[in-house]
Amino acid sequence: MKLVVVSAGLSVPSSTRLLADRLAAAVERLAPAEVRVVEVRDLAVEIAHQFASGFPGRALAAAQDAVAGADALIVVTPVFSASYSGLFKSFFDVLDKDALVGKPVLVAATGGSARHSLVLDHALRPLFSYLRAVVVPTGVYAASEDWGAEGLDGRIERAAGELAALLPGGRPEADSAGTAGSAGSAKARDAFEVVPFAEQLAALSPTGAPAA
């Protein structure tokens, strides 16, 4: 399988690339794959040239082919002005319009404040839904205070498990008790008693009869 990681970090080292690498490693543990990292920063000039000329340079064309041929994507952007970066968006603007159709995608972002975490649902999900990709339920946002704090590792593992479950030969992440997440969910459903709504209303009625 081919897993392509698109990282739009601008600095070296980059927290965006660090998050991308941790997500890729988590997916690889569940669904072994050939990983290709696309650093959008290195393609900035060729992206601008394609906008102007309509033709990609050699490195950009290779990155576009890698994305189109991938079995799944991990995409990570820094947050600029409460949204994805312009460079990140520009890379996907120069892809073929059908390149991501039906492709599983894990979305992630980094930022200086937890206040920007809504970028996952307000910017990234709509973008990749428009491109007709299959976005996994869990997105991962890492603010500056999240590095080394409790919670980030769990979000990474949960998102990686959801992406791996969509890949051939992948398996969902195991929960903390060592059982598969899907099996744990099944046990939880079996243990959950569903009470019909009419019975719940009857229990609240003084006469014991269902309320109108």
C-alpha positions in Angstrom: 0.0 0.0 0.0 1.1 3.6 -0.6 0.5 6.2 2.1 1.3 9.8 1.1 1.8 12.4 3.8 1.3 16.1 2.7 3.0 18.4 5.2 2.7 22.2 4.8 5.0 23.3 7.6 7.3 26.3 6.8 10.1 26.1 9.4 12.9 23.6 9.9 12.3 21.8 12.2 8.5 22.0 11.9 5.8 21.0 14.4 3.6 20.3 11.4 6.1 17.8 10.0 6.6 16.3 13.5 2.8 15.7 13.8 2.7 14.3 10.2 5.5 11.8 11.1 3.8 10.7 14.3 0.6 10.1 12.4 2.3 8.2 9.6 4.2 6.0 12.2 0.9 5.2 14.0 -0.8 4.2 10.7 2.2 2.0 9.7 1.9 0.0 12.9 -1.6 -1.0 11.9 -1.4 -1.2 8.1 2.2 -1.5 6.8 2.7 0.8 3.8 5.2 2.5 1.7 5.3 6.1 3.0 6.0 9.1 0.8 6.3 12.6 2.3 5.4 15.6 0.2 6.9 18.8 1.7 4.8 21.6 0.2 7.3 24.2 1.2 9.8 22.7 -1.3 7.2 23.0 -4.1 6.2 26.7 -3.6 7.9 28.1 -6.6 6.7 25.3 -9.0 3.1 25.7 -7.6 3.3 29.5 -8.5 4.6 28.6 -11.9 1.8 26.2 -12.6 -0.8 28.9 -11.7 0.9 31.2 -14.2 1.7 28.7 -17.0 -0.7 25.9 -16.5 2.1 23.3 -16.4 3.8 21.7 -13.4 7.5 21.5 -12.9 9.2 18.1 -12.5 9.1 17.9 -8.7 5.5 19.1 -8.5 4.4 16.7 -11.2 6.0 13.8 -9.2 4.2 14.9 -6.1 0.9 15.2 -7.9 1.4 11.7 -9.3 2.2 10.3 -5.8 -1.0 11.8 -4.4 -3.1 10.5 -7.2 -1.6 7.0 -6.9 -1.8 6.8 -3.1 -4.1 4.4 -1.3 -4.5 7.0 1.5 -3.4 10.5 2.5 -2.4 12.2 5.7 -2.6 16.0 5.3 -1.2 18.4 7.9 -1.2 22.2 7.8 -0.3 25.0 10.1 -3.1 27.4 11.0 -2.9 30.8 9.4 -5.7 33.4 10.1 -8.0 30.7 11.5 -7.7 28.5 8.5 -5.3 26.3 6.5 -2.3 28.0 5.0 -2.4 29.5 1.5 0.4 27.2 0.4 -1.4 24.1 1.6 -4.5 25.1 -0.3 -2.5 26.0 -3.4 -1.1 22.5 -3.6 -4.5 21.0 -3.7 -5.7 23.7 -6.1 -3.2 22.4 -8.7 -4.2 18.7 -8.4 -6.4 17.1 -11.0 -10.0 17.6 -9.9 -10.6 13.8 -9.6 -7.3 12.9 -7.9 -8.8 12.4 -4.4 -12.2 10.8 -5.3 -12.9 8.0 -2.9 -9.5 8.3 -1.3 -9.3 7.9 2.6 -7.8 11.1 4.1 -6.8 11.9 7.7 -6.8 15.6 8.4 -4.6 17.3 11.0 -3.4 20.8 11.9 -1.0 22.6 14.2 -1.3 26.0 15.8 -0.2 28.2 18.7 -3.5 28.1 20.5 -6.2 25.5 21.2 -8.7 28.2 20.1 -7.9 27.3 16.4 -8.8 23.6 16.8 -12.1 24.2 14.9 -10.1 24.6 11.7 -10.5 20.8 11.3 -14.2 21.0 11.0 -14.7 24.4 9.6 -12.0 24.4 6.9 -10.3 21.0 6.3 -13.3 18.8 6.3 -15.3 21.0 3.8 -12.3 21.2 1.5 -11.7 17.4 1.3 -15.5 16.7 1.2 -15.6 19.0 -1.9 -12.7 17.1 -3.4 -14.8 13.9 -2.8 -12.3 12.3 -0.5 -13.3 10.0 2.4 -12.3 11.9 5.6 -11.9 9.8 8.7 -14.0 10.9 11.7 -11.2 11.9 14.0 -9.0 14.9 13.0 -5.9 15.7 15.0 -5.1 19.3 16.2 -1.9 20.0 18.1 -1.5 23.3 19.9 1.8 24.4 21.4 0.7 23.2 24.8 -0.3 19.7 23.5 3.2 18.5 22.9 4.1 16.2 25.7 0.7 16.6 27.3 -1.8 13.9 28.0 -4.4 13.4 25.2 -2.4 14.0 22.0 -1.1 10.4 21.7 -4.6 9.1 22.2 -6.0 11.3 19.4 -3.2 10.2 17.1 -3.8 6.5 17.7 -7.6 6.8 17.3 -7.3 8.7 14.0 -4.6 6.3 12.7 -6.9 3.4 13.6 -9.7 4.9 11.6 -7.5 5.4 8.6 -6.0 1.9 8.8 -9.5 0.4 9.0 -10.2 1.8 5.5 -7.1 0.2 4.0 -6.7 -3.3 2.6 -5.1 -5.5 5.3 -5.4 -2.8 7.9 -6.8 -3.3 11.4 -8.4 -0.9 13.9 -6.3 0.3 16.8 -6.5 -1.8 20.0 -8.0 -0.1 23.1 -6.1 0.3 26.4 -7.4 -3.1 27.6 -5.7 -4.8 24.6 -8.9 -5.6 22.7 -9.8 -4.3 19.3 -11.7 -1.1 19.3 -14.5 -2.6 17.1 -14.9 -5.5 19.5 -15.0 -3.2 22.4 -17.7 -1.2 20.7 -19.7 -4.3 20.1 -19.5 -5.3 23.7 -20.6 -1.9 24.8 -23.6 -2.1 22.4 -24.5 -5.5 23.8 -24.4 -4.2 27.4 -26.5 -1.2 26.6 -30.2 -1.7 27.3 -32.5 0.4 25.0 -35.7 1.5 26.6 -38.5 2.5 24.2 -39.3 6.2 24.3 -43.0 5.4 25.2 -41.9 3.5 28.3 -39.7 6.4 29.4 -42.7 8.8 29.0 -44.9 6.4 30.9 -42.4 6.3 33.8 -42.7 10.0 34.1 -46.5 10.1 34.0 -48.3 10.1 37.4 -50.8 7.6 36.1 -48.2 5.4 34.4 -49.8 5.9 31.0 -47.9 7.3 28.1 -48.2 11.1 27.7 -49.8 12.4 24.6 
